[in-house]
């Protein structure tokens, strides 16, 4: 409630008078505020976790999270996106039942994969405990994606935001407690914490969402099949697009594990997580104002959208400038000071990845402008090129065995090039919008 009151006051200061636009700003404000809180909790816990767990443990977690990224891309084959668009509550219930049914079959296939193929990827994933945690975590991811769309339909953004914060809290608590109470399974603490956090979120969302006879609706499969059948093409395109978009981010930790081992992946994981968590906390206020203001100007004065895009990216770069110089000059020393003496390599890798991290954090919040300006096909092409470049690097490294520094330099250059290309496309799209 306090967040809603504050959002309304800021909306009035921004001169957002339209009730629909003001409500949109309030929704964005609540979601991004809770998201920033969860990121702040994660960032604050890292210096403690890095002293309880080894780089190898973090490397295993990075691969664990990366494969969950693939699951989140697939979702319920994007059926869940029909839930907020349905006109009647009854129809939305059938779509929700269809999405949960598809998720159930995906979970079965994923479980078979985890207990047959996964142990051959790396020794770090061969234990039964990690494989069981992955099944439960992936189940949590799929259910969260579906139930989130149900809550969006009823504009219950507060529950979504609270669930994000509660996930971060549960993860941190368990990750800190397990090494102290259960020494024998301390290495599993990071993974168990992730799983518990996701299951806690699902418990909260399920209580808020499933208040009708779910099994009855699932059994009436001819009805929900007839509802989703006309959208098969859109589901396929959306799923492929999501996979292309996530593929490079997922393949980075997995390729590091495959070529260089879990320890090196752990250094990169800390470098990536630390920078992203801190940056997301800092840039959230700027993003809130941007997204709250963009709907006000998009329909009334579209020529201002281009100016807002330029201003936002400039502000984000300026906000991150002090941290950029600190990492470039004192990166290894800072990481060894904050995270412990064994984490100096994380600072070195952070220096190499810094261009890609900065461009991603500054341009990422504006990617929705390609959707608003109907240039989503451009984003699809860029994601396709990105995936091809990553595959090329993988094949090249497999045959020619690059040093990890050279490999990360190539990765950083590729990521930076892609995000600058996206910025160029957004620049042109918003500029053309202003001319029209």
C-alpha positions as CSV (number, residue, x, y, z in Angstrom):
1,X,0.0,0.0,0.0
2,X,2.9,2.4,0.9
3,X,4.5,1.7,-2.5
4,X,1.2,2.4,-4.3
5,X,0.7,5.8,-2.5
6,X,4.3,6.8,-3.3
7,X,3.8,5.7,-6.9
8,X,0.7,8.0,-7.2
9,X,2.6,10.9,-5.8
10,X,5.5,10.5,-8.3
11,X,3.0,10.1,-11.1
12,X,1.4,13.4,-10.2
13,X,4.9,15.0,-10.2
14,X,5.5,13.6,-13.6
15,X,2.3,15.2,-14.8
16,X,0.7,11.8,-15.7
17,X,-3.0,12.7,-15.7
18,X,-4.6,9.9,-17.7
19,X,-6.0,7.3,-15.2
20,X,-4.9,4.3,-17.3
21,X,-1.4,5.7,-17.7
22,X,-1.1,6.5,-14.0
23,X,-2.2,3.0,-13.1
24,X,0.4,1.6,-15.5
25,X,3.1,3.7,-13.9
26,X,2.0,2.5,-10.4
27,X,2.2,-1.1,-11.6
28,X,5.7,-0.6,-13.0
29,X,6.8,1.2,-9.9
30,X,5.7,-1.6,-7.6
31,X,7.3,-4.4,-9.7
32,X,10.6,-2.6,-10.2
33,X,10.8,-1.6,-6.6
34,X,10.3,-5.1,-5.3
35,X,12.7,-6.3,-8.0
36,X,15.3,-3.8,-6.8
37,X,14.8,-5.0,-3.2
38,X,15.4,-8.6,-4.2
39,X,18.6,-7.6,-6.1
40,X,19.8,-5.6,-3.1
41,X,19.3,-8.6,-0.9
42,X,21.3,-10.8,-3.3
43,X,24.1,-8.2,-3.6
44,X,24.3,-7.8,0.2
45,X,24.6,-11.5,0.7
46,X,27.4,-12.1,-1.8
47,X,30.4,-11.1,0.5
48,X,29.2,-13.6,3.1
49,X,28.4,-16.4,0.7
50,X,31.8,-16.1,-1.1
51,X,33.5,-16.8,2.2
52,X,31.3,-19.9,2.9
53,X,31.4,-21.5,-0.5
54,X,34.3,-22.1,-3.0
55,X,34.5,-20.8,-6.5
56,X,33.7,-24.4,-7.7
57,X,30.4,-24.3,-5.8
58,X,29.5,-21.1,-7.5
59,X,30.5,-22.6,-10.8
60,X,28.1,-25.5,-10.3
61,X,25.3,-23.0,-9.4
62,X,26.0,-21.0,-12.6
63,X,25.4,-24.0,-14.7
64,X,22.4,-24.9,-12.6
65,X,20.9,-21.4,-13.2
66,X,21.8,-21.4,-16.9
67,X,19.9,-24.6,-17.6
68,X,16.9,-23.2,-15.7
69,X,17.2,-20.3,-18.2
70,X,16.4,-22.7,-21.0
71,X,13.4,-24.0,-19.1
72,X,12.1,-20.4,-18.6
73,X,12.5,-19.7,-22.3
74,X,10.3,-22.6,-23.2
75,X,7.7,-21.9,-20.5
76,X,4.4,-23.5,-21.2
77,X,5.1,-23.1,-25.0
78,X,4.0,-19.5,-24.5
79,X,0.3,-20.5,-24.0
80,X,0.5,-18.6,-20.7
81,X,0.6,-15.3,-22.6
82,X,-3.0,-15.8,-23.7
83,X,-4.2,-15.6,-20.1
84,X,-4.2,-11.8,-19.7
85,X,-5.7,-11.4,-23.2
86,X,-8.7,-13.5,-22.6
87,X,-12.0,-11.5,-22.3
88,X,-13.8,-13.8,-19.9
89,X,-12.6,-15.3,-16.6
90,X,-13.9,-18.7,-17.6
91,X,-11.9,-18.7,-20.8
92,X,-8.8,-17.6,-18.8
93,X,-9.3,-20.6,-16.5
94,X,-9.3,-23.0,-19.4
95,X,-6.1,-21.4,-20.8
96,X,-4.5,-21.5,-17.4
97,X,-5.4,-25.2,-17.2
98,X,-3.9,-25.8,-20.6
99,X,-0.7,-24.0,-19.7
100,X,-0.4,-26.0,-16.4
101,X,-1.0,-29.3,-18.3
102,X,1.7,-28.5,-20.9
103,X,4.1,-27.5,-18.0
104,X,3.4,-30.9,-16.4
105,X,4.5,-32.8,-19.6
106,X,7.6,-30.5,-19.9
107,X,8.5,-31.4,-16.3
108,X,8.3,-35.1,-17.1
109,X,10.5,-34.8,-20.1
110,X,13.0,-32.6,-18.2
111,X,13.1,-35.2,-15.3
112,X,14.0,-37.9,-17.8
113,X,16.7,-35.7,-19.2
114,X,18.2,-34.9,-15.8
115,X,18.5,-38.5,-14.7
116,X,19.8,-39.9,-18.0
117,X,21.8,-37.3,-20.0
118,X,22.8,-34.6,-17.5
119,X,25.4,-36.5,-15.5
120,X,27.5,-36.7,-18.7
121,X,27.8,-32.9,-18.9
122,X,29.9,-32.5,-15.9
123,X,31.0,-34.3,-12.7
124,X,29.6,-31.4,-10.7
125,X,26.0,-32.4,-11.6
126,X,26.3,-36.1,-11.0
127,X,24.9,-36.1,-7.4
128,X,21.3,-37.2,-6.9
129,X,20.8,-34.1,-4.6
130,X,21.6,-31.6,-7.4
131,X,19.5,-33.4,-9.9
132,X,16.5,-33.5,-7.6
133,X,16.9,-29.8,-6.8
134,X,17.0,-29.0,-10.5
135,X,13.7,-30.9,-11.0
136,X,12.0,-29.0,-8.2
137,X,13.6,-25.6,-9.2
138,X,12.5,-26.1,-12.8
139,X,9.0,-26.9,-11.7
140,X,9.0,-23.7,-9.7
141,X,10.2,-21.8,-12.7
142,X,7.4,-23.1,-15.0
143,X,4.7,-22.6,-12.4
144,X,5.9,-19.1,-11.7
145,X,5.8,-18.2,-15.4
146,X,2.2,-19.4,-15.7
147,X,0.8,-18.1,-12.4
148,X,2.4,-14.8,-13.0
149,X,0.4,-14.2,-16.1
150,X,-2.8,-15.1,-14.2
151,X,-2.0,-12.5,-11.6
152,X,-1.2,-9.9,-14.3
153,X,-4.6,-10.5,-15.7
154,X,-6.1,-9.3,-12.4
155,X,-3.4,-6.6,-12.0
156,X,-2.2,-8.1,-8.7
157,X,1.3,-6.8,-9.1
158,X,1.9,-6.5,-5.4
159,X,1.8,-10.3,-5.0
160,X,4.2,-10.7,-7.8
161,X,6.6,-8.2,-6.4
162,X,6.4,-9.6,-2.8
163,X,7.0,-13.1,-4.2
164,X,10.3,-11.9,-5.8
165,X,11.5,-10.4,-2.6
166,X,10.5,-13.5,-0.6
167,X,12.4,-15.7,-3.0
168,X,15.6,-13.7,-2.4
169,X,15.1,-13.8,1.3
170,X,14.6,-17.6,1.5
171,X,17.5,-18.2,-0.8
172,X,19.9,-16.1,1.3
173,X,18.7,-17.5,4.6
174,X,19.2,-21.1,3.6
175,X,22.5,-20.5,1.8
176,X,23.9,-19.0,4.9
177,X,22.5,-21.6,7.3
178,X,23.3,-24.8,5.5
179,X,27.1,-24.6,5.6
180,X,26.9,-23.8,9.4
181,X,24.4,-26.5,10.3
182,X,25.0,-29.3,7.7
183,X,28.7,-29.4,6.9
184,X,28.4,-32.6,4.9
185,X,26.1,-31.1,2.3
186,X,27.6,-27.6,2.5
187,X,28.5,-27.7,-1.3
188,X,24.8,-28.2,-2.1
189,X,23.8,-25.1,0.0
190,X,23.7,-22.7,-3.0
191,X,21.5,-25.1,-5.0
192,X,19.2,-26.0,-2.1
193,X,18.7,-22.3,-1.4
194,X,17.7,-21.6,-5.0
195,X,15.2,-24.5,-4.9
196,X,13.7,-23.5,-1.6
197,X,13.3,-19.9,-2.7
198,X,11.4,-20.9,-5.9
199,X,9.1,-23.3,-4.1
200,X,8.3,-20.7,-1.5
201,X,7.2,-18.3,-4.3
202,X,5.0,-21.0,-5.9
203,X,3.3,-21.6,-2.6
204,X,2.4,-17.9,-2.3
205,X,1.3,-17.6,-5.9
206,X,-0.7,-20.8,-6.0
207,X,-2.8,-19.7,-3.0
208,X,-3.6,-16.5,-4.7
209,X,-4.3,-18.0,-8.2
210,X,-5.9,-21.5,-7.9
211,X,-9.3,-20.8,-6.4
212,X,-11.4,-22.8,-8.8
213,X,-11.8,-26.5,-9.8
214,X,-8.5,-26.9,-11.7
215,X,-8.8,-30.7,-12.2
216,X,-12.3,-30.3,-13.7
217,X,-11.0,-27.8,-16.3
218,X,-8.0,-29.9,-17.1
219,X,-10.2,-32.9,-17.9
220,X,-12.2,-30.8,-20.3
221,X,-9.3,-30.8,-22.7
222,X,-11.4,-30.5,-25.9
223,X,-12.4,-27.0,-24.8
224,X,-9.0,-25.6,-24.1
225,X,-7.5,-27.3,-27.1
226,X,-10.0,-25.5,-29.3
227,X,-9.1,-22.2,-27.6
228,X,-5.3,-22.5,-28.1
229,X,-5.3,-24.3,-31.5
230,X,-5.6,-21.1,-33.7
231,X,-2.5,-19.6,-32.0
232,X,-0.1,-22.5,-32.8
233,X,2.0,-20.4,-35.2
234,X,2.4,-17.5,-32.8
235,X,3.4,-19.9,-30.0
236,X,6.1,-21.5,-32.1
237,X,7.5,-18.1,-33.3
238,X,7.5,-16.7,-29.8
239,X,9.2,-19.8,-28.3
240,X,11.9,-19.8,-30.9
241,X,12.5,-16.1,-30.5
242,X,12.8,-16.5,-26.7
243,X,15.3,-19.3,-27.1
244,X,17.4,-17.3,-29.5
245,X,17.4,-14.4,-27.1
246,X,18.4,-16.5,-24.1
247,X,20.8,-18.8,-25.8
248,X,24.0,-16.6,-25.6
249,X,23.4,-15.8,-21.9
250,X,22.8,-19.5,-21.1
251,X,25.7,-20.8,-23.2
252,X,28.3,-18.5,-21.5
253,X,28.5,-20.3,-18.1
254,X,27.9,-23.8,-19.7
255,X,30.7,-23.3,-22.2
256,X,33.0,-22.0,-19.4
257,X,32.2,-25.2,-17.4
258,X,32.8,-27.4,-20.4
259,X,36.1,-25.9,-21.5
260,X,37.7,-24.6,-18.3
261,X,35.8,-26.2,-15.3
262,X,33.5,-25.2,-12.5
263,X,36.1,-23.1,-10.7
264,X,36.6,-20.6,-13.5
265,X,32.8,-20.5,-14.1
266,X,32.5,-19.6,-10.4
267,X,34.8,-16.6,-10.8
268,X,32.8,-15.4,-13.8
269,X,29.5,-16.0,-12.0
270,X,30.5,-13.8,-9.1
271,X,31.7,-11.1,-11.4
272,X,28.5,-11.1,-13.4
273,X,26.2,-11.3,-10.5
274,X,27.9,-8.6,-8.4
275,X,27.9,-6.1,-11.2
276,X,24.3,-6.8,-12.3
277,X,22.9,-6.8,-8.8
278,X,24.5,-3.5,-7.8
279,X,23.7,-1.8,-11.1
280,X,20.1,-2.9,-11.1
281,X,19.6,-1.4,-7.6
282,X,21.2,1.9,-8.8
283,X,19.4,2.2,-12.2
284,X,15.9,1.2,-10.9
285,X,14.8,4.8,-10.1
286,X,15.7,5.9,-13.6
287,X,13.9,3.0,-15.2
288,X,10.8,3.7,-13.2
289,X,10.5,7.3,-14.4
290,X,11.2,6.2,-18.0
291,X,8.6,3.5,-18.1
292,X,6.1,5.6,-16.2
293,X,6.6,8.5,-18.6
294,X,6.8,6.5,-21.9
295,X,3.1,5.7,-22.1
296,X,2.2,9.3,-21.4
297,X,4.3,10.5,-24.4
298,X,3.9,7.5,-26.7
299,X,0.4,8.3,-27.8
300,X,0.3,12.1,-27.3
301,X,3.7,13.3,-28.4
302,X,5.6,10.3,-30.1
303,X,8.5,12.5,-31.2
304,X,9.6,12.8,-27.6
305,X,10.1,9.0,-27.3
306,X,13.4,9.4,-29.2
307,X,14.6,12.1,-26.8
308,X,13.6,10.0,-23.8
309,X,15.5,7.0,-25.1
310,X,18.7,9.1,-25.6
311,X,18.3,10.6,-22.2
312,X,17.7,7.3,-20.4
313,X,20.7,5.5,-22.0
314,X,22.9,8.6,-21.2
315,X,21.8,8.7,-17.6
316,X,22.4,5.0,-17.2
317,X,25.9,5.3,-18.6
318,X,26.6,8.3,-16.3
319,X,25.3,6.4,-13.2
320,X,27.7,3.5,-13.9
321,X,30.7,5.6,-14.8
322,X,32.3,5.8,-11.3
323,X,31.9,2.0,-10.9
324,X,33.4,1.4,-14.4
325,X,36.6,3.3,-13.5
326,X,36.9,1.6,-10.1
327,X,36.6,-1.9,-11.7
328,X,39.0,-1.0,-14.5
329,X,41.7,0.3,-12.2
330,X,41.2,-1.7,-9.0
331,X,39.1,-4.7,-10.1
332,X,41.2,-7.6,-8.7
333,X,41.9,-5.7,-5.5
334,X,38.2,-4.8,-5.0
335,X,37.0,-8.3,-5.5
336,X,39.6,-9.8,-3.2
337,X,38.7,-7.2,-0.6
338,X,34.9,-7.6,-0.8
339,X,34.6,-11.3,-1.5
340,X,37.8,-12.7,0.0
341,X,41.4,-13.4,-1.1
342,X,40.5,-16.3,-3.3
343,X,38.3,-14.2,-5.6
344,X,41.0,-12.0,-7.3
345,X,40.4,-13.8,-10.6
346,X,36.8,-12.6,-10.5
347,X,38.0,-9.0,-10.7
348,X,40.2,-9.8,-13.7
349,X,37.4,-11.5,-15.5
350,X,35.1,-8.6,-14.6
351,X,37.5,-6.2,-16.3
352,X,37.3,-8.2,-19.5
353,X,33.5,-8.5,-19.4
354,X,32.9,-4.9,-18.4
355,X,32.1,-3.5,-21.9
356,X,29.4,-6.1,-22.4
357,X,28.0,-5.7,-18.9
358,X,27.8,-1.9,-19.2
359,X,26.1,-2.0,-22.7
360,X,23.7,-4.7,-21.5
361,X,22.6,-2.8,-18.4
362,X,22.3,0.6,-20.2
363,X,20.4,-0.7,-23.3
364,X,18.5,-3.7,-21.9
365,X,15.8,-1.6,-20.2
366,X,14.8,0.1,-23.6
367,X,14.5,-3.1,-25.6
368,X,10.7,-3.0,-25.3
369,X,10.7,0.1,-27.5
370,X,11.3,-2.3,-30.5
371,X,8.0,-3.9,-29.6
372,X,6.2,-0.6,-29.2
373,X,7.5,0.6,-32.5
374,X,6.6,-2.6,-34.2
375,X,10.3,-3.5,-35.0
376,X,10.2,-6.9,-33.2
377,X,11.4,-8.6,-36.4
378,X,14.7,-6.6,-36.2
379,X,15.2,-7.9,-32.7
380,X,14.6,-11.5,-34.0
381,X,17.3,-11.1,-36.7
382,X,19.8,-9.7,-34.2
383,X,19.1,-12.5,-31.7
384,X,19.6,-15.0,-34.6
385,X,23.0,-13.5,-35.5
386,X,23.9,-13.5,-31.8
387,X,23.2,-17.2,-31.5
388,X,25.2,-17.9,-34.7
389,X,28.2,-15.9,-33.4
390,X,28.1,-17.8,-30.1
391,X,28.0,-21.2,-31.9
392,X,30.9,-20.1,-34.0
393,X,33.0,-19.2,-30.9
394,X,32.0,-22.6,-29.3
395,X,33.1,-24.6,-32.4
396,X,36.3,-22.5,-32.8
397,X,37.3,-23.0,-29.1
398,X,36.5,-26.7,-29.3
399,X,39.0,-27.2,-32.2
400,X,41.7,-24.6,-31.3
401,X,41.5,-24.4,-27.5
402,X,41.7,-20.7,-26.7
403,X,43.0,-19.4,-23.4
404,X,40.2,-18.3,-21.1
405,X,41.2,-14.7,-21.3
406,X,41.0,-14.7,-25.1
407,X,37.7,-16.6,-25.0
408,X,36.2,-14.1,-22.6
409,X,37.5,-11.2,-24.7
410,X,35.7,-12.7,-27.7
411,X,32.5,-13.2,-25.7
412,X,32.7,-9.6,-24.4
413,X,33.2,-8.2,-27.9
414,X,30.3,-10.2,-29.3
415,X,27.9,-9.2,-26.5
416,X,28.9,-5.5,-26.8
417,X,28.5,-5.5,-30.6
418,X,25.0,-7.0,-30.3
419,X,23.8,-4.6,-27.7
420,X,25.2,-1.6,-29.6
421,X,23.4,-3.0,-32.7
422,X,20.2,-3.1,-30.7
423,X,20.7,0.5,-29.5
424,X,21.2,1.5,-33.2
425,X,17.9,-0.1,-34.1
426,X,16.0,1.5,-31.2
427,X,17.6,4.8,-32.2
428,X,16.3,4.6,-35.8
429,X,12.9,3.2,-34.7
430,X,12.2,6.0,-32.3
431,X,13.6,8.6,-34.7
432,X,11.2,7.4,-37.4
433,X,8.4,7.4,-35.0
434,X,9.0,11.1,-34.2
435,X,9.0,12.0,-38.0
436,X,5.7,10.2,-38.6
